Structure formats: structure tokens, C-alpha cells
Amino acid sequence: MKIKLDENVTVAAEAPPRAAGHQVDTVSDEGLTGTPDPALLDVCRREQRLLITFDVGFGDLRAYPPQDHAGIIVLRLRDQQPSVVLDVLHRLVGQHDLSSFSGALAIAGEDRVRIRRE
């Protein structure tokens, strides 16, 4: 699975998906920092990458219908410290086949994941 980490997600978050065999790029490494959300999602579409972000704007199903992209995971964490983000991503990668998020919006919290496909 190809994944893109948004600029608001710690670069340390690359480790859990990479350890599970996924290809991970970051918005920062690609010089896309500050790219408007619709343009960033267009990049993810072209590259067929799942986007992992803290940006709740990507959770708007009207603006970003799940069938139109390779998947979005919005992290909704009370504590956004890197150690918490890493714990959540380790659990997410360990408990879910990330390719199953293709064409879906997933909202990942500390203790659960909600998935919308429509």
C-alpha cells in the first residue's frame, strides 16, 4: 500500500506503516507543505496513495467522497504527542489491512476506528 503523511503528522509516523511493508511518502519531503487540501488530495489520487492526516476538513464526505480517492485516515486524538500517534498507528497497522481503507474515510481515535465508504 502506498501512503502519504500530511504535514501535520509527525515524520516519526512513517515507522509503523513502513515496518508493515508499506511505501510511505510525506508532504514535507515532497515539497508540498502548504498545498491546499483539494490539490493535495489530487496528488494522492494520481499516486494512488492513502492519506493520513490530522486535518478534519478531509472528513467532509461531500467535499471528498470516499469513492473518489485511495482512502483517507483522519487521526482524531486527544493527545497528539508523537508517542501517542505512534501507538495509534502501530495498533492501526497491526489490526487492519490498510488496503481495506481504499475508497473509504476512516476516523481513527485512541481506542477505535470508524470507517465510512459512502
N, CA, C and O atoms as a GROMACS GRO file, in nm:
protein
  472
    1MET      N    1   0.085  -0.118   0.000
    1MET     CA    2   0.000   0.000   0.000
    1MET      C    3   0.088   0.123   0.000
    1MET      O    4   0.190   0.128   0.069
    2LYS      N    5   0.049   0.223  -0.078
    2LYS     CA    6   0.122   0.350  -0.080
    2LYS      C    7   0.048   0.449   0.009
    2LYS      O    8  -0.074   0.464   0.002
    3ILE      N    9   0.126   0.518   0.092
    3ILE     CA   10   0.071   0.608   0.193
    3ILE      C   11   0.140   0.743   0.183
    3ILE      O   12   0.259   0.751   0.153
    4LYS      N   13   0.063   0.849   0.209
    4LYS     CA   14   0.121   0.982   0.220
    4LYS      C   15   0.083   1.037   0.357
    4LYS      O   16  -0.034   1.036   0.395
    5LEU      N   17   0.183   1.086   0.432
    5LEU     CA   18   0.159   1.152   0.559
    5LEU      C   19   0.147   1.301   0.537
    5LEU      O   20   0.234   1.362   0.474
    6ASP      N   21   0.041   1.360   0.587
    6ASP     CA   22   0.021   1.504   0.575
    6ASP      C   23   0.126   1.576   0.659
    6ASP      O   24   0.190   1.517   0.745
    7GLU      N   25   0.142   1.706   0.633
    7GLU     CA   26   0.243   1.785   0.701
    7GLU      C   27   0.216   1.798   0.850
    7GLU      O   28   0.308   1.829   0.926
    8ASN      N   29   0.093   1.776   0.895
    8ASN     CA   30   0.060   1.791   1.035
    8ASN      C   31   0.082   1.662   1.116
    8ASN      O   32   0.051   1.659   1.235
    9VAL      N   33   0.133   1.559   1.054
    9VAL     CA   34   0.161   1.431   1.121
    9VAL      C   35   0.312   1.418   1.138
    9VAL      O   36   0.387   1.439   1.043
   10THR      N   37   0.355   1.384   1.256
   10THR     CA   38   0.497   1.371   1.284
   10THR      C   39   0.564   1.275   1.185
   10THR      O   40   0.507   1.172   1.148
   11VAL      N   41   0.685   1.310   1.141
   11VAL     CA   42   0.756   1.223   1.047
   11VAL      C   43   0.790   1.089   1.110
   11VAL      O   44   0.814   0.991   1.038
   12ALA      N   45   0.792   1.082   1.242
   12ALA     CA   46   0.815   0.954   1.309
   12ALA      C   47   0.703   0.855   1.277
   12ALA      O   48   0.720   0.734   1.294
   13ALA      N   49   0.589   0.906   1.232
   13ALA     CA   50   0.475   0.820   1.198
   13ALA      C   51   0.502   0.735   1.075
   13ALA      O   52   0.422   0.646   1.043
   14GLU      N   53   0.611   0.760   1.005
   14GLU     CA   54   0.648   0.676   0.891
   14GLU      C   55   0.681   0.533   0.936
   14GLU      O   56   0.659   0.438   0.861
   15ALA      N   57   0.732   0.519   1.056
   15ALA     CA   58   0.786   0.390   1.102
   15ALA      C   59   0.684   0.276   1.105
   15ALA      O   60   0.711   0.171   1.047
   16PRO      N   61   0.567   0.291   1.169
   16PRO     CA   62   0.475   0.176   1.176
   16PRO      C   63   0.432   0.123   1.040
   16PRO      O   64   0.439   0.002   1.018
   17PRO      N   65   0.386   0.209   0.946
   17PRO     CA   66   0.346   0.152   0.817
   17PRO      C   67   0.465   0.095   0.738
   17PRO      O   68   0.451  -0.006   0.669
   18ARG      N   69   0.581   0.159   0.748
   18ARG     CA   70   0.700   0.106   0.678
   18ARG      C   71   0.737  -0.031   0.732
   18ARG      O   72   0.771  -0.122   0.656
   19ALA      N   73   0.731  -0.047   0.864
   19ALA     CA   74   0.764  -0.175   0.926
   19ALA      C   75   0.669  -0.285   0.879
   19ALA      O   76   0.704  -0.403   0.878
   20ALA      N   77   0.547  -0.245   0.840
   20ALA     CA   78   0.447  -0.341   0.791
   20ALA      C   79   0.459  -0.362   0.640
   20ALA      O   80   0.378  -0.433   0.580
   21GLY      N   81   0.560  -0.299   0.577
   21GLY     CA   82   0.585  -0.321   0.435
   21GLY      C   83   0.520  -0.221   0.341
   21GLY      O   84   0.519  -0.243   0.220
   22HIS      N   85   0.466  -0.112   0.394
   22HIS     CA   86   0.402  -0.011   0.311
   22HIS      C   87   0.504   0.093   0.265
   22HIS      O   88   0.604   0.117   0.333
   23GLN      N   89   0.477   0.154   0.150
   23GLN     CA   90   0.562   0.261   0.098
   23GLN      C   91   0.506   0.393   0.150
   23GLN      O   92   0.388   0.424   0.128
   24VAL      N   93   0.589   0.472   0.219
   24VAL     CA   94   0.542   0.594   0.282
   24VAL      C   95   0.619   0.715   0.229
   24VAL      O   96   0.742   0.716   0.228
   25ASP      N   97   0.544   0.816   0.186
   25ASP     CA   98   0.600   0.947   0.148
   25ASP      C   99   0.538   1.050   0.242
   25ASP      O  100   0.432   1.027   0.301
   26THR      N  101   0.605   1.164   0.254
   26THR     CA  102   0.549   1.271   0.336
   26THR      C  103   0.531   1.397   0.253
   26THR      O  104   0.604   1.421   0.157
   27VAL      N  105   0.433   1.474   0.290
   27VAL     CA  106   0.407   1.602   0.224
   27VAL      C  107   0.531   1.690   0.233
   27VAL      O  108   0.569   1.755   0.136
   28SER      N  109   0.594   1.692   0.350
   28SER     CA  110   0.712   1.777   0.370
   28SER      C  111   0.828   1.735   0.280
   28SER      O  112   0.891   1.819   0.217
   29ASP      N  113   0.856   1.605   0.274
   29ASP     CA  114   0.968   1.556   0.192
   29ASP      C  115   0.947   1.586   0.044
   29ASP      O  116   1.044   1.600  -0.030
   30GLU      N  117   0.822   1.595   0.002
   30GLU     CA  118   0.793   1.618  -0.139
   30GLU      C  119   0.774   1.766  -0.174
   30GLU      O  120   0.739   1.799  -0.287
   31GLY      N  121   0.798   1.853  -0.076
   31GLY     CA  122   0.785   1.996  -0.102
   31GLY      C  123   0.642   2.041  -0.121
   31GLY      O  124   0.616   2.141  -0.188
   32LEU      N  125   0.547   1.969  -0.062
   32LEU     CA  126   0.406   2.002  -0.078
   32LEU      C  127   0.348   2.075   0.042
   32LEU      O  128   0.226   2.093   0.052
   33THR      N  129   0.434   2.117   0.134
   33THR     CA  130   0.387   2.189   0.253
   33THR      C  131   0.309   2.312   0.211
   33THR      O  132   0.354   2.389   0.126
   34GLY      N  133   0.192   2.330   0.271
   34GLY     CA  134   0.109   2.445   0.239
   34GLY      C  135   0.017   2.425   0.120
   34GLY      O  136  -0.059   2.515   0.085
   35THR      N  137   0.023   2.308   0.057
   35THR     CA  138  -0.064   2.280  -0.058
   35THR      C  139  -0.210   2.278  -0.010
   35THR      O  140  -0.240   2.215   0.091
   36PRO      N  141  -0.299   2.345  -0.081
   36PRO     CA  142  -0.441   2.341  -0.044
   36PRO      C  143  -0.492   2.196  -0.044
   36PRO      O  144  -0.447   2.113  -0.122
   37ASP      N  145  -0.587   2.170   0.044
   37ASP     CA  146  -0.639   2.033   0.060
   37ASP      C  147  -0.684   1.968  -0.070
   37ASP      O  148  -0.644   1.855  -0.097
   38PRO      N  149  -0.765   2.036  -0.153
   38PRO     CA  150  -0.809   1.969  -0.277
   38PRO      C  151  -0.691   1.931  -0.368
   38PRO      O  152  -0.692   1.825  -0.430
   39ALA      N  153  -0.591   2.018  -0.375
   39ALA     CA  154  -0.474   1.988  -0.458
   39ALA      C  155  -0.393   1.873  -0.400
   39ALA      O  156  -0.341   1.789  -0.474
   40LEU      N  157  -0.382   1.868  -0.267
   40LEU     CA  158  -0.310   1.757  -0.203
   40LEU      C  159  -0.381   1.625  -0.230
   40LEU      O  160  -0.317   1.524  -0.259
   41LEU      N  161  -0.513   1.625  -0.220
   41LEU     CA  162  -0.586   1.501  -0.247
   41LEU      C  163  -0.575   1.462  -0.393
   41LEU      O  164  -0.574   1.343  -0.425
   42ASP      N  165  -0.566   1.559  -0.484
   42ASP     CA  166  -0.542   1.527  -0.625
   42ASP      C  167  -0.408   1.456  -0.642
   42ASP      O  168  -0.399   1.360  -0.719
   43VAL      N  169  -0.305   1.501  -0.571
   43VAL     CA  170  -0.174   1.434  -0.576
   43VAL      C  171  -0.188   1.291  -0.526
   43VAL      O  172  -0.137   1.197  -0.587
   44CYS      N  173  -0.258   1.274  -0.414
   44CYS     CA  174  -0.278   1.139  -0.359
   44CYS      C  175  -0.355   1.051  -0.457
   44CYS      O  176  -0.323   0.932  -0.472
   45ARG      N  177  -0.455   1.107  -0.525
   45ARG     CA  178  -0.530   1.031  -0.626
   45ARG      C  179  -0.439   0.983  -0.738
   45ARG      O  180  -0.439   0.865  -0.774
   46ARG      N  181  -0.362   1.076  -0.793
   46ARG     CA  182  -0.271   1.041  -0.904
   46ARG      C  183  -0.171   0.934  -0.862
   46ARG      O  184  -0.140   0.844  -0.940
   47GLU      N  185  -0.120   0.943  -0.739
   47GLU     CA  186  -0.021   0.848  -0.690
   47GLU      C  187  -0.085   0.724  -0.629
   47GLU      O  188  -0.015   0.630  -0.591
   48GLN      N  189  -0.217   0.724  -0.620
   48GLN     CA  190  -0.293   0.615  -0.557
   48GLN      C  191  -0.242   0.589  -0.415
   48GLN      O  192  -0.210   0.476  -0.378
   49ARG      N  193  -0.236   0.698  -0.338
   49ARG     CA  194  -0.188   0.691  -0.200
   49ARG      C  195  -0.299   0.718  -0.100
   49ARG      O  196  -0.382   0.806  -0.120
   50LEU      N  197  -0.298   0.641   0.005
   50LEU     CA  198  -0.382   0.663   0.122
   50LEU      C  199  -0.324   0.782   0.197
   50LEU      O  200  -0.204   0.787   0.221
   51LEU      N  201  -0.408   0.878   0.235
   51LEU     CA  202  -0.362   0.995   0.308
   51LEU      C  203  -0.390   0.977   0.456
   51LEU      O  204  -0.501   0.940   0.496
   52ILE      N  205  -0.288   1.002   0.539
   52ILE     CA  206  -0.304   1.003   0.685
   52ILE      C  207  -0.283   1.147   0.731
   52ILE      O  208  -0.180   1.207   0.702
   53THR      N  209  -0.382   1.202   0.804
   53THR     CA  210  -0.380   1.343   0.838
   53THR      C  211  -0.451   1.369   0.971
   53THR      O  212  -0.529   1.287   1.018
   54PHE      N  213  -0.423   1.484   1.030
   54PHE     CA  214  -0.500   1.535   1.143
   54PHE      C  215  -0.605   1.635   1.096
   54PHE      O  216  -0.688   1.678   1.176
   55ASP      N  217  -0.603   1.672   0.971
   55ASP     CA  218  -0.690   1.775   0.916
   55ASP      C  219  -0.833   1.724   0.905
   55ASP      O  220  -0.864   1.644   0.816
   56VAL      N  221  -0.920   1.768   0.996
   56VAL     CA  222  -1.058   1.720   0.997
   56VAL      C  223  -1.137   1.764   0.874
   56VAL      O  224  -1.243   1.708   0.845
   57GLY      N  225  -1.086   1.862   0.800
   57GLY     CA  226  -1.152   1.902   0.676
   57GLY      C  227  -1.162   1.789   0.577
   57GLY      O  228  -1.255   1.784   0.496
   58PHE      N  229  -1.065   1.696   0.582
   58PHE     CA  230  -1.070   1.580   0.492
   58PHE      C  231  -1.180   1.482   0.531
   58PHE      O  232  -1.207   1.388   0.457
   59GLY      N  233  -1.242   1.504   0.646
   59GLY     CA  234  -1.352   1.418   0.688
   59GLY      C  235  -1.487   1.460   0.630
   59GLY      O  236  -1.589   1.397   0.660
   60ASP      N  237  -1.489   1.564   0.548
   60ASP     CA  238  -1.612   1.612   0.486
   60ASP      C  239  -1.644   1.523   0.365
   60ASP      O  240  -1.581   1.536   0.260
   61LEU      N  241  -1.741   1.435   0.380
   61LEU     CA  242  -1.777   1.340   0.275
   61LEU      C  243  -1.832   1.408   0.150
   61LEU      O  244  -1.821   1.353   0.040
   62ARG      N  245  -1.890   1.526   0.165
   62ARG     CA  246  -1.941   1.597   0.048
   62ARG      C  247  -1.827   1.653  -0.036
   62ARG      O  248  -1.831   1.650  -0.159
   63ALA      N  249  -1.724   1.703   0.032
   63ALA     CA  250  -1.610   1.760  -0.040
   63ALA      C  251  -1.515   1.652  -0.092
   63ALA      O  252  -1.453   1.669  -0.198
   64TYR      N  253  -1.504   1.542  -0.019
   64TYR     CA  254  -1.409   1.436  -0.053
   64TYR      C  255  -1.480   1.299  -0.047
   64TYR      O  256  -1.455   1.220   0.044
   65PRO      N  257  -1.567   1.272  -0.145
   65PRO     CA  258  -1.640   1.144  -0.144
   65PRO      C  259  -1.543   1.026  -0.146
   65PRO      O  260  -1.450   1.024  -0.226
   66PRO      N  261  -1.564   0.928  -0.060
   66PRO     CA  262  -1.471   0.816  -0.049
   66PRO      C  263  -1.443   0.742  -0.179
   66PRO      O  264  -1.331   0.696  -0.201
   67GLN      N  265  -1.542   0.732  -0.265
   67GLN     CA  266  -1.521   0.658  -0.390
   67GLN      C  267  -1.426   0.732  -0.485
   67GLN      O  268  -1.384   0.675  -0.586
   68ASP      N  269  -1.393   0.857  -0.453
   68ASP     CA  270  -1.309   0.938  -0.541
   68ASP      C  271  -1.160   0.938  -0.506
   68ASP      O  272  -1.083   1.010  -0.569
   69HIS      N  273  -1.120   0.860  -0.407
   69HIS     CA  274  -0.978   0.862  -0.367
   69HIS      C  275  -0.934   0.726  -0.315
   69HIS      O  276  -1.014   0.634  -0.300
   70ALA      N  277  -0.804   0.716  -0.288
   70ALA     CA  278  -0.746   0.589  -0.243
   70ALA      C  279  -0.756   0.570  -0.092
   70ALA      O  280  -0.695   0.479  -0.037
   71GLY      N  281  -0.831   0.656  -0.026
   71GLY     CA  282  -0.854   0.643   0.117
   71GLY      C  283  -0.794   0.757   0.196
   71GLY      O  284  -0.690   0.813   0.161
   72ILE      N  285  -0.862   0.791   0.303
   72ILE     CA  286  -0.816   0.894   0.396
   72ILE      C  287  -0.834   0.841   0.537
   72ILE      O  288  -0.940   0.786   0.571
   73ILE      N  289  -0.730   0.856   0.618
   73ILE     CA  290  -0.740   0.828   0.761
   73ILE      C  291  -0.721   0.960   0.833
   73ILE      O  292  -0.613   1.020   0.827
   74VAL      N  293  -0.824   1.006   0.902
   74VAL     CA  294  -0.815   1.126   0.983
   74VAL      C  295  -0.790   1.082   1.126
   74VAL      O  296  -0.870   1.008   1.184
   75LEU      N  297  -0.680   1.128   1.183
   75LEU     CA  298  -0.647   1.096   1.322
   75LEU      C  299  -0.717   1.196   1.412
   75LEU      O  300  -0.695   1.317   1.401
   76ARG      N  301  -0.802   1.146   1.501
   76ARG     CA  302  -0.874   1.230   1.598
   76ARG      C  303  -0.828   1.189   1.737
   76ARG      O  304  -0.892   1.108   1.803
   77LEU      N  305  -0.717   1.246   1.780
   77LEU     CA  306  -0.656   1.207   1.906
   77LEU      C  307  -0.663   1.323   2.005
   77LEU      O  308  -0.636   1.437   1.969
   78ARG      N  309  -0.699   1.293   2.128
   78ARG     CA  310  -0.700   1.397   2.232
   78ARG      C  311  -0.557   1.444   2.258
   78ARG      O  312  -0.534   1.563   2.280
   79ASP      N  313  -0.464   1.351   2.256
   79ASP     CA  314  -0.322   1.382   2.278
   79ASP      C  315  -0.247   1.353   2.149
   79ASP      O  316  -0.243   1.239   2.104
   80GLN      N  317  -0.188   1.456   2.090
   80GLN     CA  318  -0.121   1.440   1.961
   80GLN      C  319   0.031   1.430   1.975
   80GLN      O  320   0.104   1.452   1.879
   81GLN      N  321   0.078   1.398   2.094
   81GLN     CA  322   0.221   1.377   2.114
   81GLN      C  323   0.267   1.264   2.023
   81GLN      O  324   0.193   1.168   2.002
   82PRO      N  325   0.389   1.274   1.969
   82PRO     CA  326   0.438   1.170   1.878
   82PRO      C  327   0.426   1.028   1.933
   82PRO      O  328   0.394   0.936   1.857
   83SER      N  329   0.449   1.008   2.062
   83SER     CA  330   0.440   0.872   2.118
   83SER      C  331   0.298   0.818   2.108
   83SER      O  332   0.279   0.699   2.083
   84VAL      N  333   0.197   0.903   2.126
   84VAL     CA  334   0.057   0.860   2.115
   84VAL      C  335   0.025   0.830   1.970
   84VAL      O  336  -0.040   0.730   1.940
   85VAL      N  337   0.069   0.916   1.879
   85VAL     CA  338   0.046   0.895   1.736
   85VAL      C  339   0.107   0.761   1.694
   85VAL      O  340   0.044   0.684   1.622
   86LEU      N  341   0.228   0.735   1.738
   86LEU     CA  342   0.294   0.608   1.703
   86LEU      C  343   0.218   0.489   1.759
   86LEU      O  344   0.203   0.388   1.690
   87ASP      N  345   0.170   0.498   1.883
   87ASP     CA  346   0.093   0.388   1.942
   87ASP      C  347  -0.032   0.360   1.859
   87ASP      O  348  -0.064   0.245   1.830
   88VAL      N  349  -0.103   0.467   1.822
   88VAL     CA  350  -0.227   0.450   1.744
   88VAL      C  351  -0.195   0.389   1.607
   88VAL      O  352  -0.266   0.299   1.561
   89LEU      N  353  -0.090   0.437   1.542
   89LEU     CA  354  -0.055   0.382   1.410
   89LEU      C  355  -0.006   0.238   1.418
   89LEU      O  356  -0.037   0.158   1.330
   90HIS      N  357   0.069   0.204   1.522
   90HIS     CA  358   0.110   0.064   1.540
   90HIS      C  359  -0.013  -0.025   1.553
   90HIS      O  360  -0.021  -0.131   1.491
   91ARG      N  361  -0.109   0.020   1.633
   91ARG     CA  362  -0.232  -0.058   1.652
   91ARG      C  363  -0.312  -0.065   1.522
   91ARG      O  364  -0.364  -0.171   1.487
   92LEU      N  365  -0.322   0.046   1.452
   92LEU     CA  366  -0.397   0.051   1.326
   92LEU      C  367  -0.337  -0.046   1.224
   92LEU      O  368  -0.409  -0.123   1.161
   93VAL      N  369  -0.206  -0.041   1.209
   93VAL     CA  370  -0.137  -0.128   1.112
   93VAL      C  371  -0.146  -0.274   1.156
   93VAL      O  372  -0.157  -0.364   1.073
   94GLY      N  373  -0.141  -0.297   1.285
   94GLY     CA  374  -0.146  -0.434   1.336
   94GLY      C  375  -0.284  -0.497   1.328
   94GLY      O  376  -0.296  -0.619   1.315
   95GLN      N  377  -0.388  -0.416   1.337
   95GLN     CA  378  -0.524  -0.469   1.342
   95GLN      C  379  -0.603  -0.458   1.212
   95GLN      O  380  -0.710  -0.517   1.199
   96HIS      N  381  -0.550  -0.382   1.116
   96HIS     CA  382  -0.624  -0.360   0.992
   96HIS      C  383  -0.534  -0.378   0.870
   96HIS      O  384  -0.415  -0.346   0.873
   97ASP      N  385  -0.592  -0.430   0.765
   97ASP     CA  386  -0.525  -0.432   0.635
   97ASP      C  387  -0.548  -0.294   0.576
   97ASP      O  388  -0.660  -0.261   0.538
   98LEU      N  389  -0.442  -0.212   0.567
   98LEU     CA  390  -0.459  -0.074   0.522
   98LEU      C  391  -0.518  -0.065   0.382
   98LEU      O  392  -0.580   0.036   0.348
   99SER      N  393  -0.499  -0.166   0.301
   99SER     CA  394  -0.558  -0.162   0.166
   99SER      C  395  -0.711  -0.165   0.174
   99SER      O  396  -0.778  -0.126   0.078
  100SER      N  397  -0.766  -0.210   0.286
  100SER     CA  398  -0.911  -0.211   0.302
  100SER      C  399  -0.967  -0.069   0.319
  100SER      O  400  -1.089  -0.050   0.310
  101PHE      N  401  -0.882   0.029   0.343
  101PHE     CA  402  -0.926   0.167   0.357
  101PHE      C  403  -0.935   0.238   0.221
  101PHE      O  404  -0.975   0.354   0.215
  102SER      N  405  -0.898   0.170   0.114
  102SER     CA  406  -0.908   0.230  -0.019
  102SER      C  407  -1.055   0.262  -0.047
  102SER      O  408  -1.142   0.176  -0.029
  103GLY      N  409  -1.082   0.384  -0.092
  103GLY     CA  410  -1.219   0.423  -0.119
  103GLY      C  411  -1.301   0.440   0.007
  103GLY      O  412  -1.423   0.422   0.006
  104ALA      N  413  -1.233   0.476   0.117
  104ALA     CA  414  -1.304   0.491   0.244
  104ALA      C  415  -1.247   0.610   0.320
  104ALA      O  416  -1.135   0.654   0.297
  105LEU      N  417  -1.327   0.660   0.412
  105LEU     CA  418  -1.283   0.758   0.509
  105LEU      C  419  -1.280   0.686   0.643
  105LEU      O  420  -1.380   0.628   0.685
  106ALA      N  421  -1.166   0.689   0.709
  106ALA     CA  422  -1.154   0.628   0.841
  106ALA      C  423  -1.119   0.738   0.941
  106ALA      O  424  -1.032   0.821   0.917
  107ILE      N  425  -1.189   0.736   1.052
  107ILE     CA  426  -1.160   0.827   1.163
  107ILE      C  427  -1.100   0.740   1.273
  107ILE      O  428  -1.167   0.654   1.330
  108ALA      N  429  -0.971   0.764   1.301
  108ALA     CA  430  -0.900   0.680   1.398
  108ALA      C  431  -0.878   0.757   1.527
  108ALA      O  432  -0.815   0.863   1.528
  109GLY      N  433  -0.929   0.702   1.636
  109GLY     CA  434  -0.908   0.758   1.768
  109GLY      C  435  -0.814   0.668   1.848
  109GLY      O  436  -0.759   0.571   1.796
  110GLU      N  437  -0.799   0.703   1.974
  110GLU     CA  438  -0.711   0.623   2.059
  110GLU      C  439  -0.760   0.480   2.078
  110GLU      O  440  -0.680   0.388   2.093
  111ASP      N  441  -0.894   0.462   2.076
  111ASP     CA  442  -0.946   0.330   2.108
  111ASP      C  443  -1.038   0.269   2.004
  111ASP      O  444  -1.089   0.159   2.025
  112ARG      N  445  -1.061   0.337   1.892
  112ARG     CA  446  -1.146   0.278   1.789
  112ARG      C  447  -1.124   0.345   1.654
  112ARG      O  448  -1.066   0.453   1.644
  113VAL      N  449  -1.173   0.276   1.551
  113VAL     CA  450  -1.166   0.327   1.414
  113VAL      C  451  -1.305   0.318   1.354
  113VAL      O  452  -1.366   0.211   1.355
  114ARG      N  453  -1.355   0.429   1.302
  114ARG     CA  454  -1.484   0.432   1.233
  114ARG      C  455  -1.456   0.444   1.084
  114ARG      O  456  -1.373   0.526   1.043
  115ILE      N  457  -1.523   0.364   1.003
  115ILE     CA  458  -1.498   0.363   0.859
  115ILE      C  459  -1.626   0.395   0.785
  115ILE      O  460  -1.732   0.336   0.810
  116ARG      N  461  -1.616   0.491   0.691
  116ARG     CA  462  -1.729   0.528   0.604
  116ARG      C  463  -1.687   0.503   0.459
  116ARG      O  464  -1.579   0.543   0.417
  117ARG      N  465  -1.772   0.438   0.386
  117ARG     CA  466  -1.744   0.410   0.245
  117ARG      C  467  -1.836   0.487   0.150
  117ARG      O  468  -1.818   0.479   0.029
  118GLU      N  469  -1.932   0.560   0.202
  118GLU     CA  470  -2.026   0.631   0.115
  118GLU      C  471  -2.043   0.774   0.156
  118GLU      O  472  -2.119   0.848   0.094
   0.00000   0.00000   0.00000
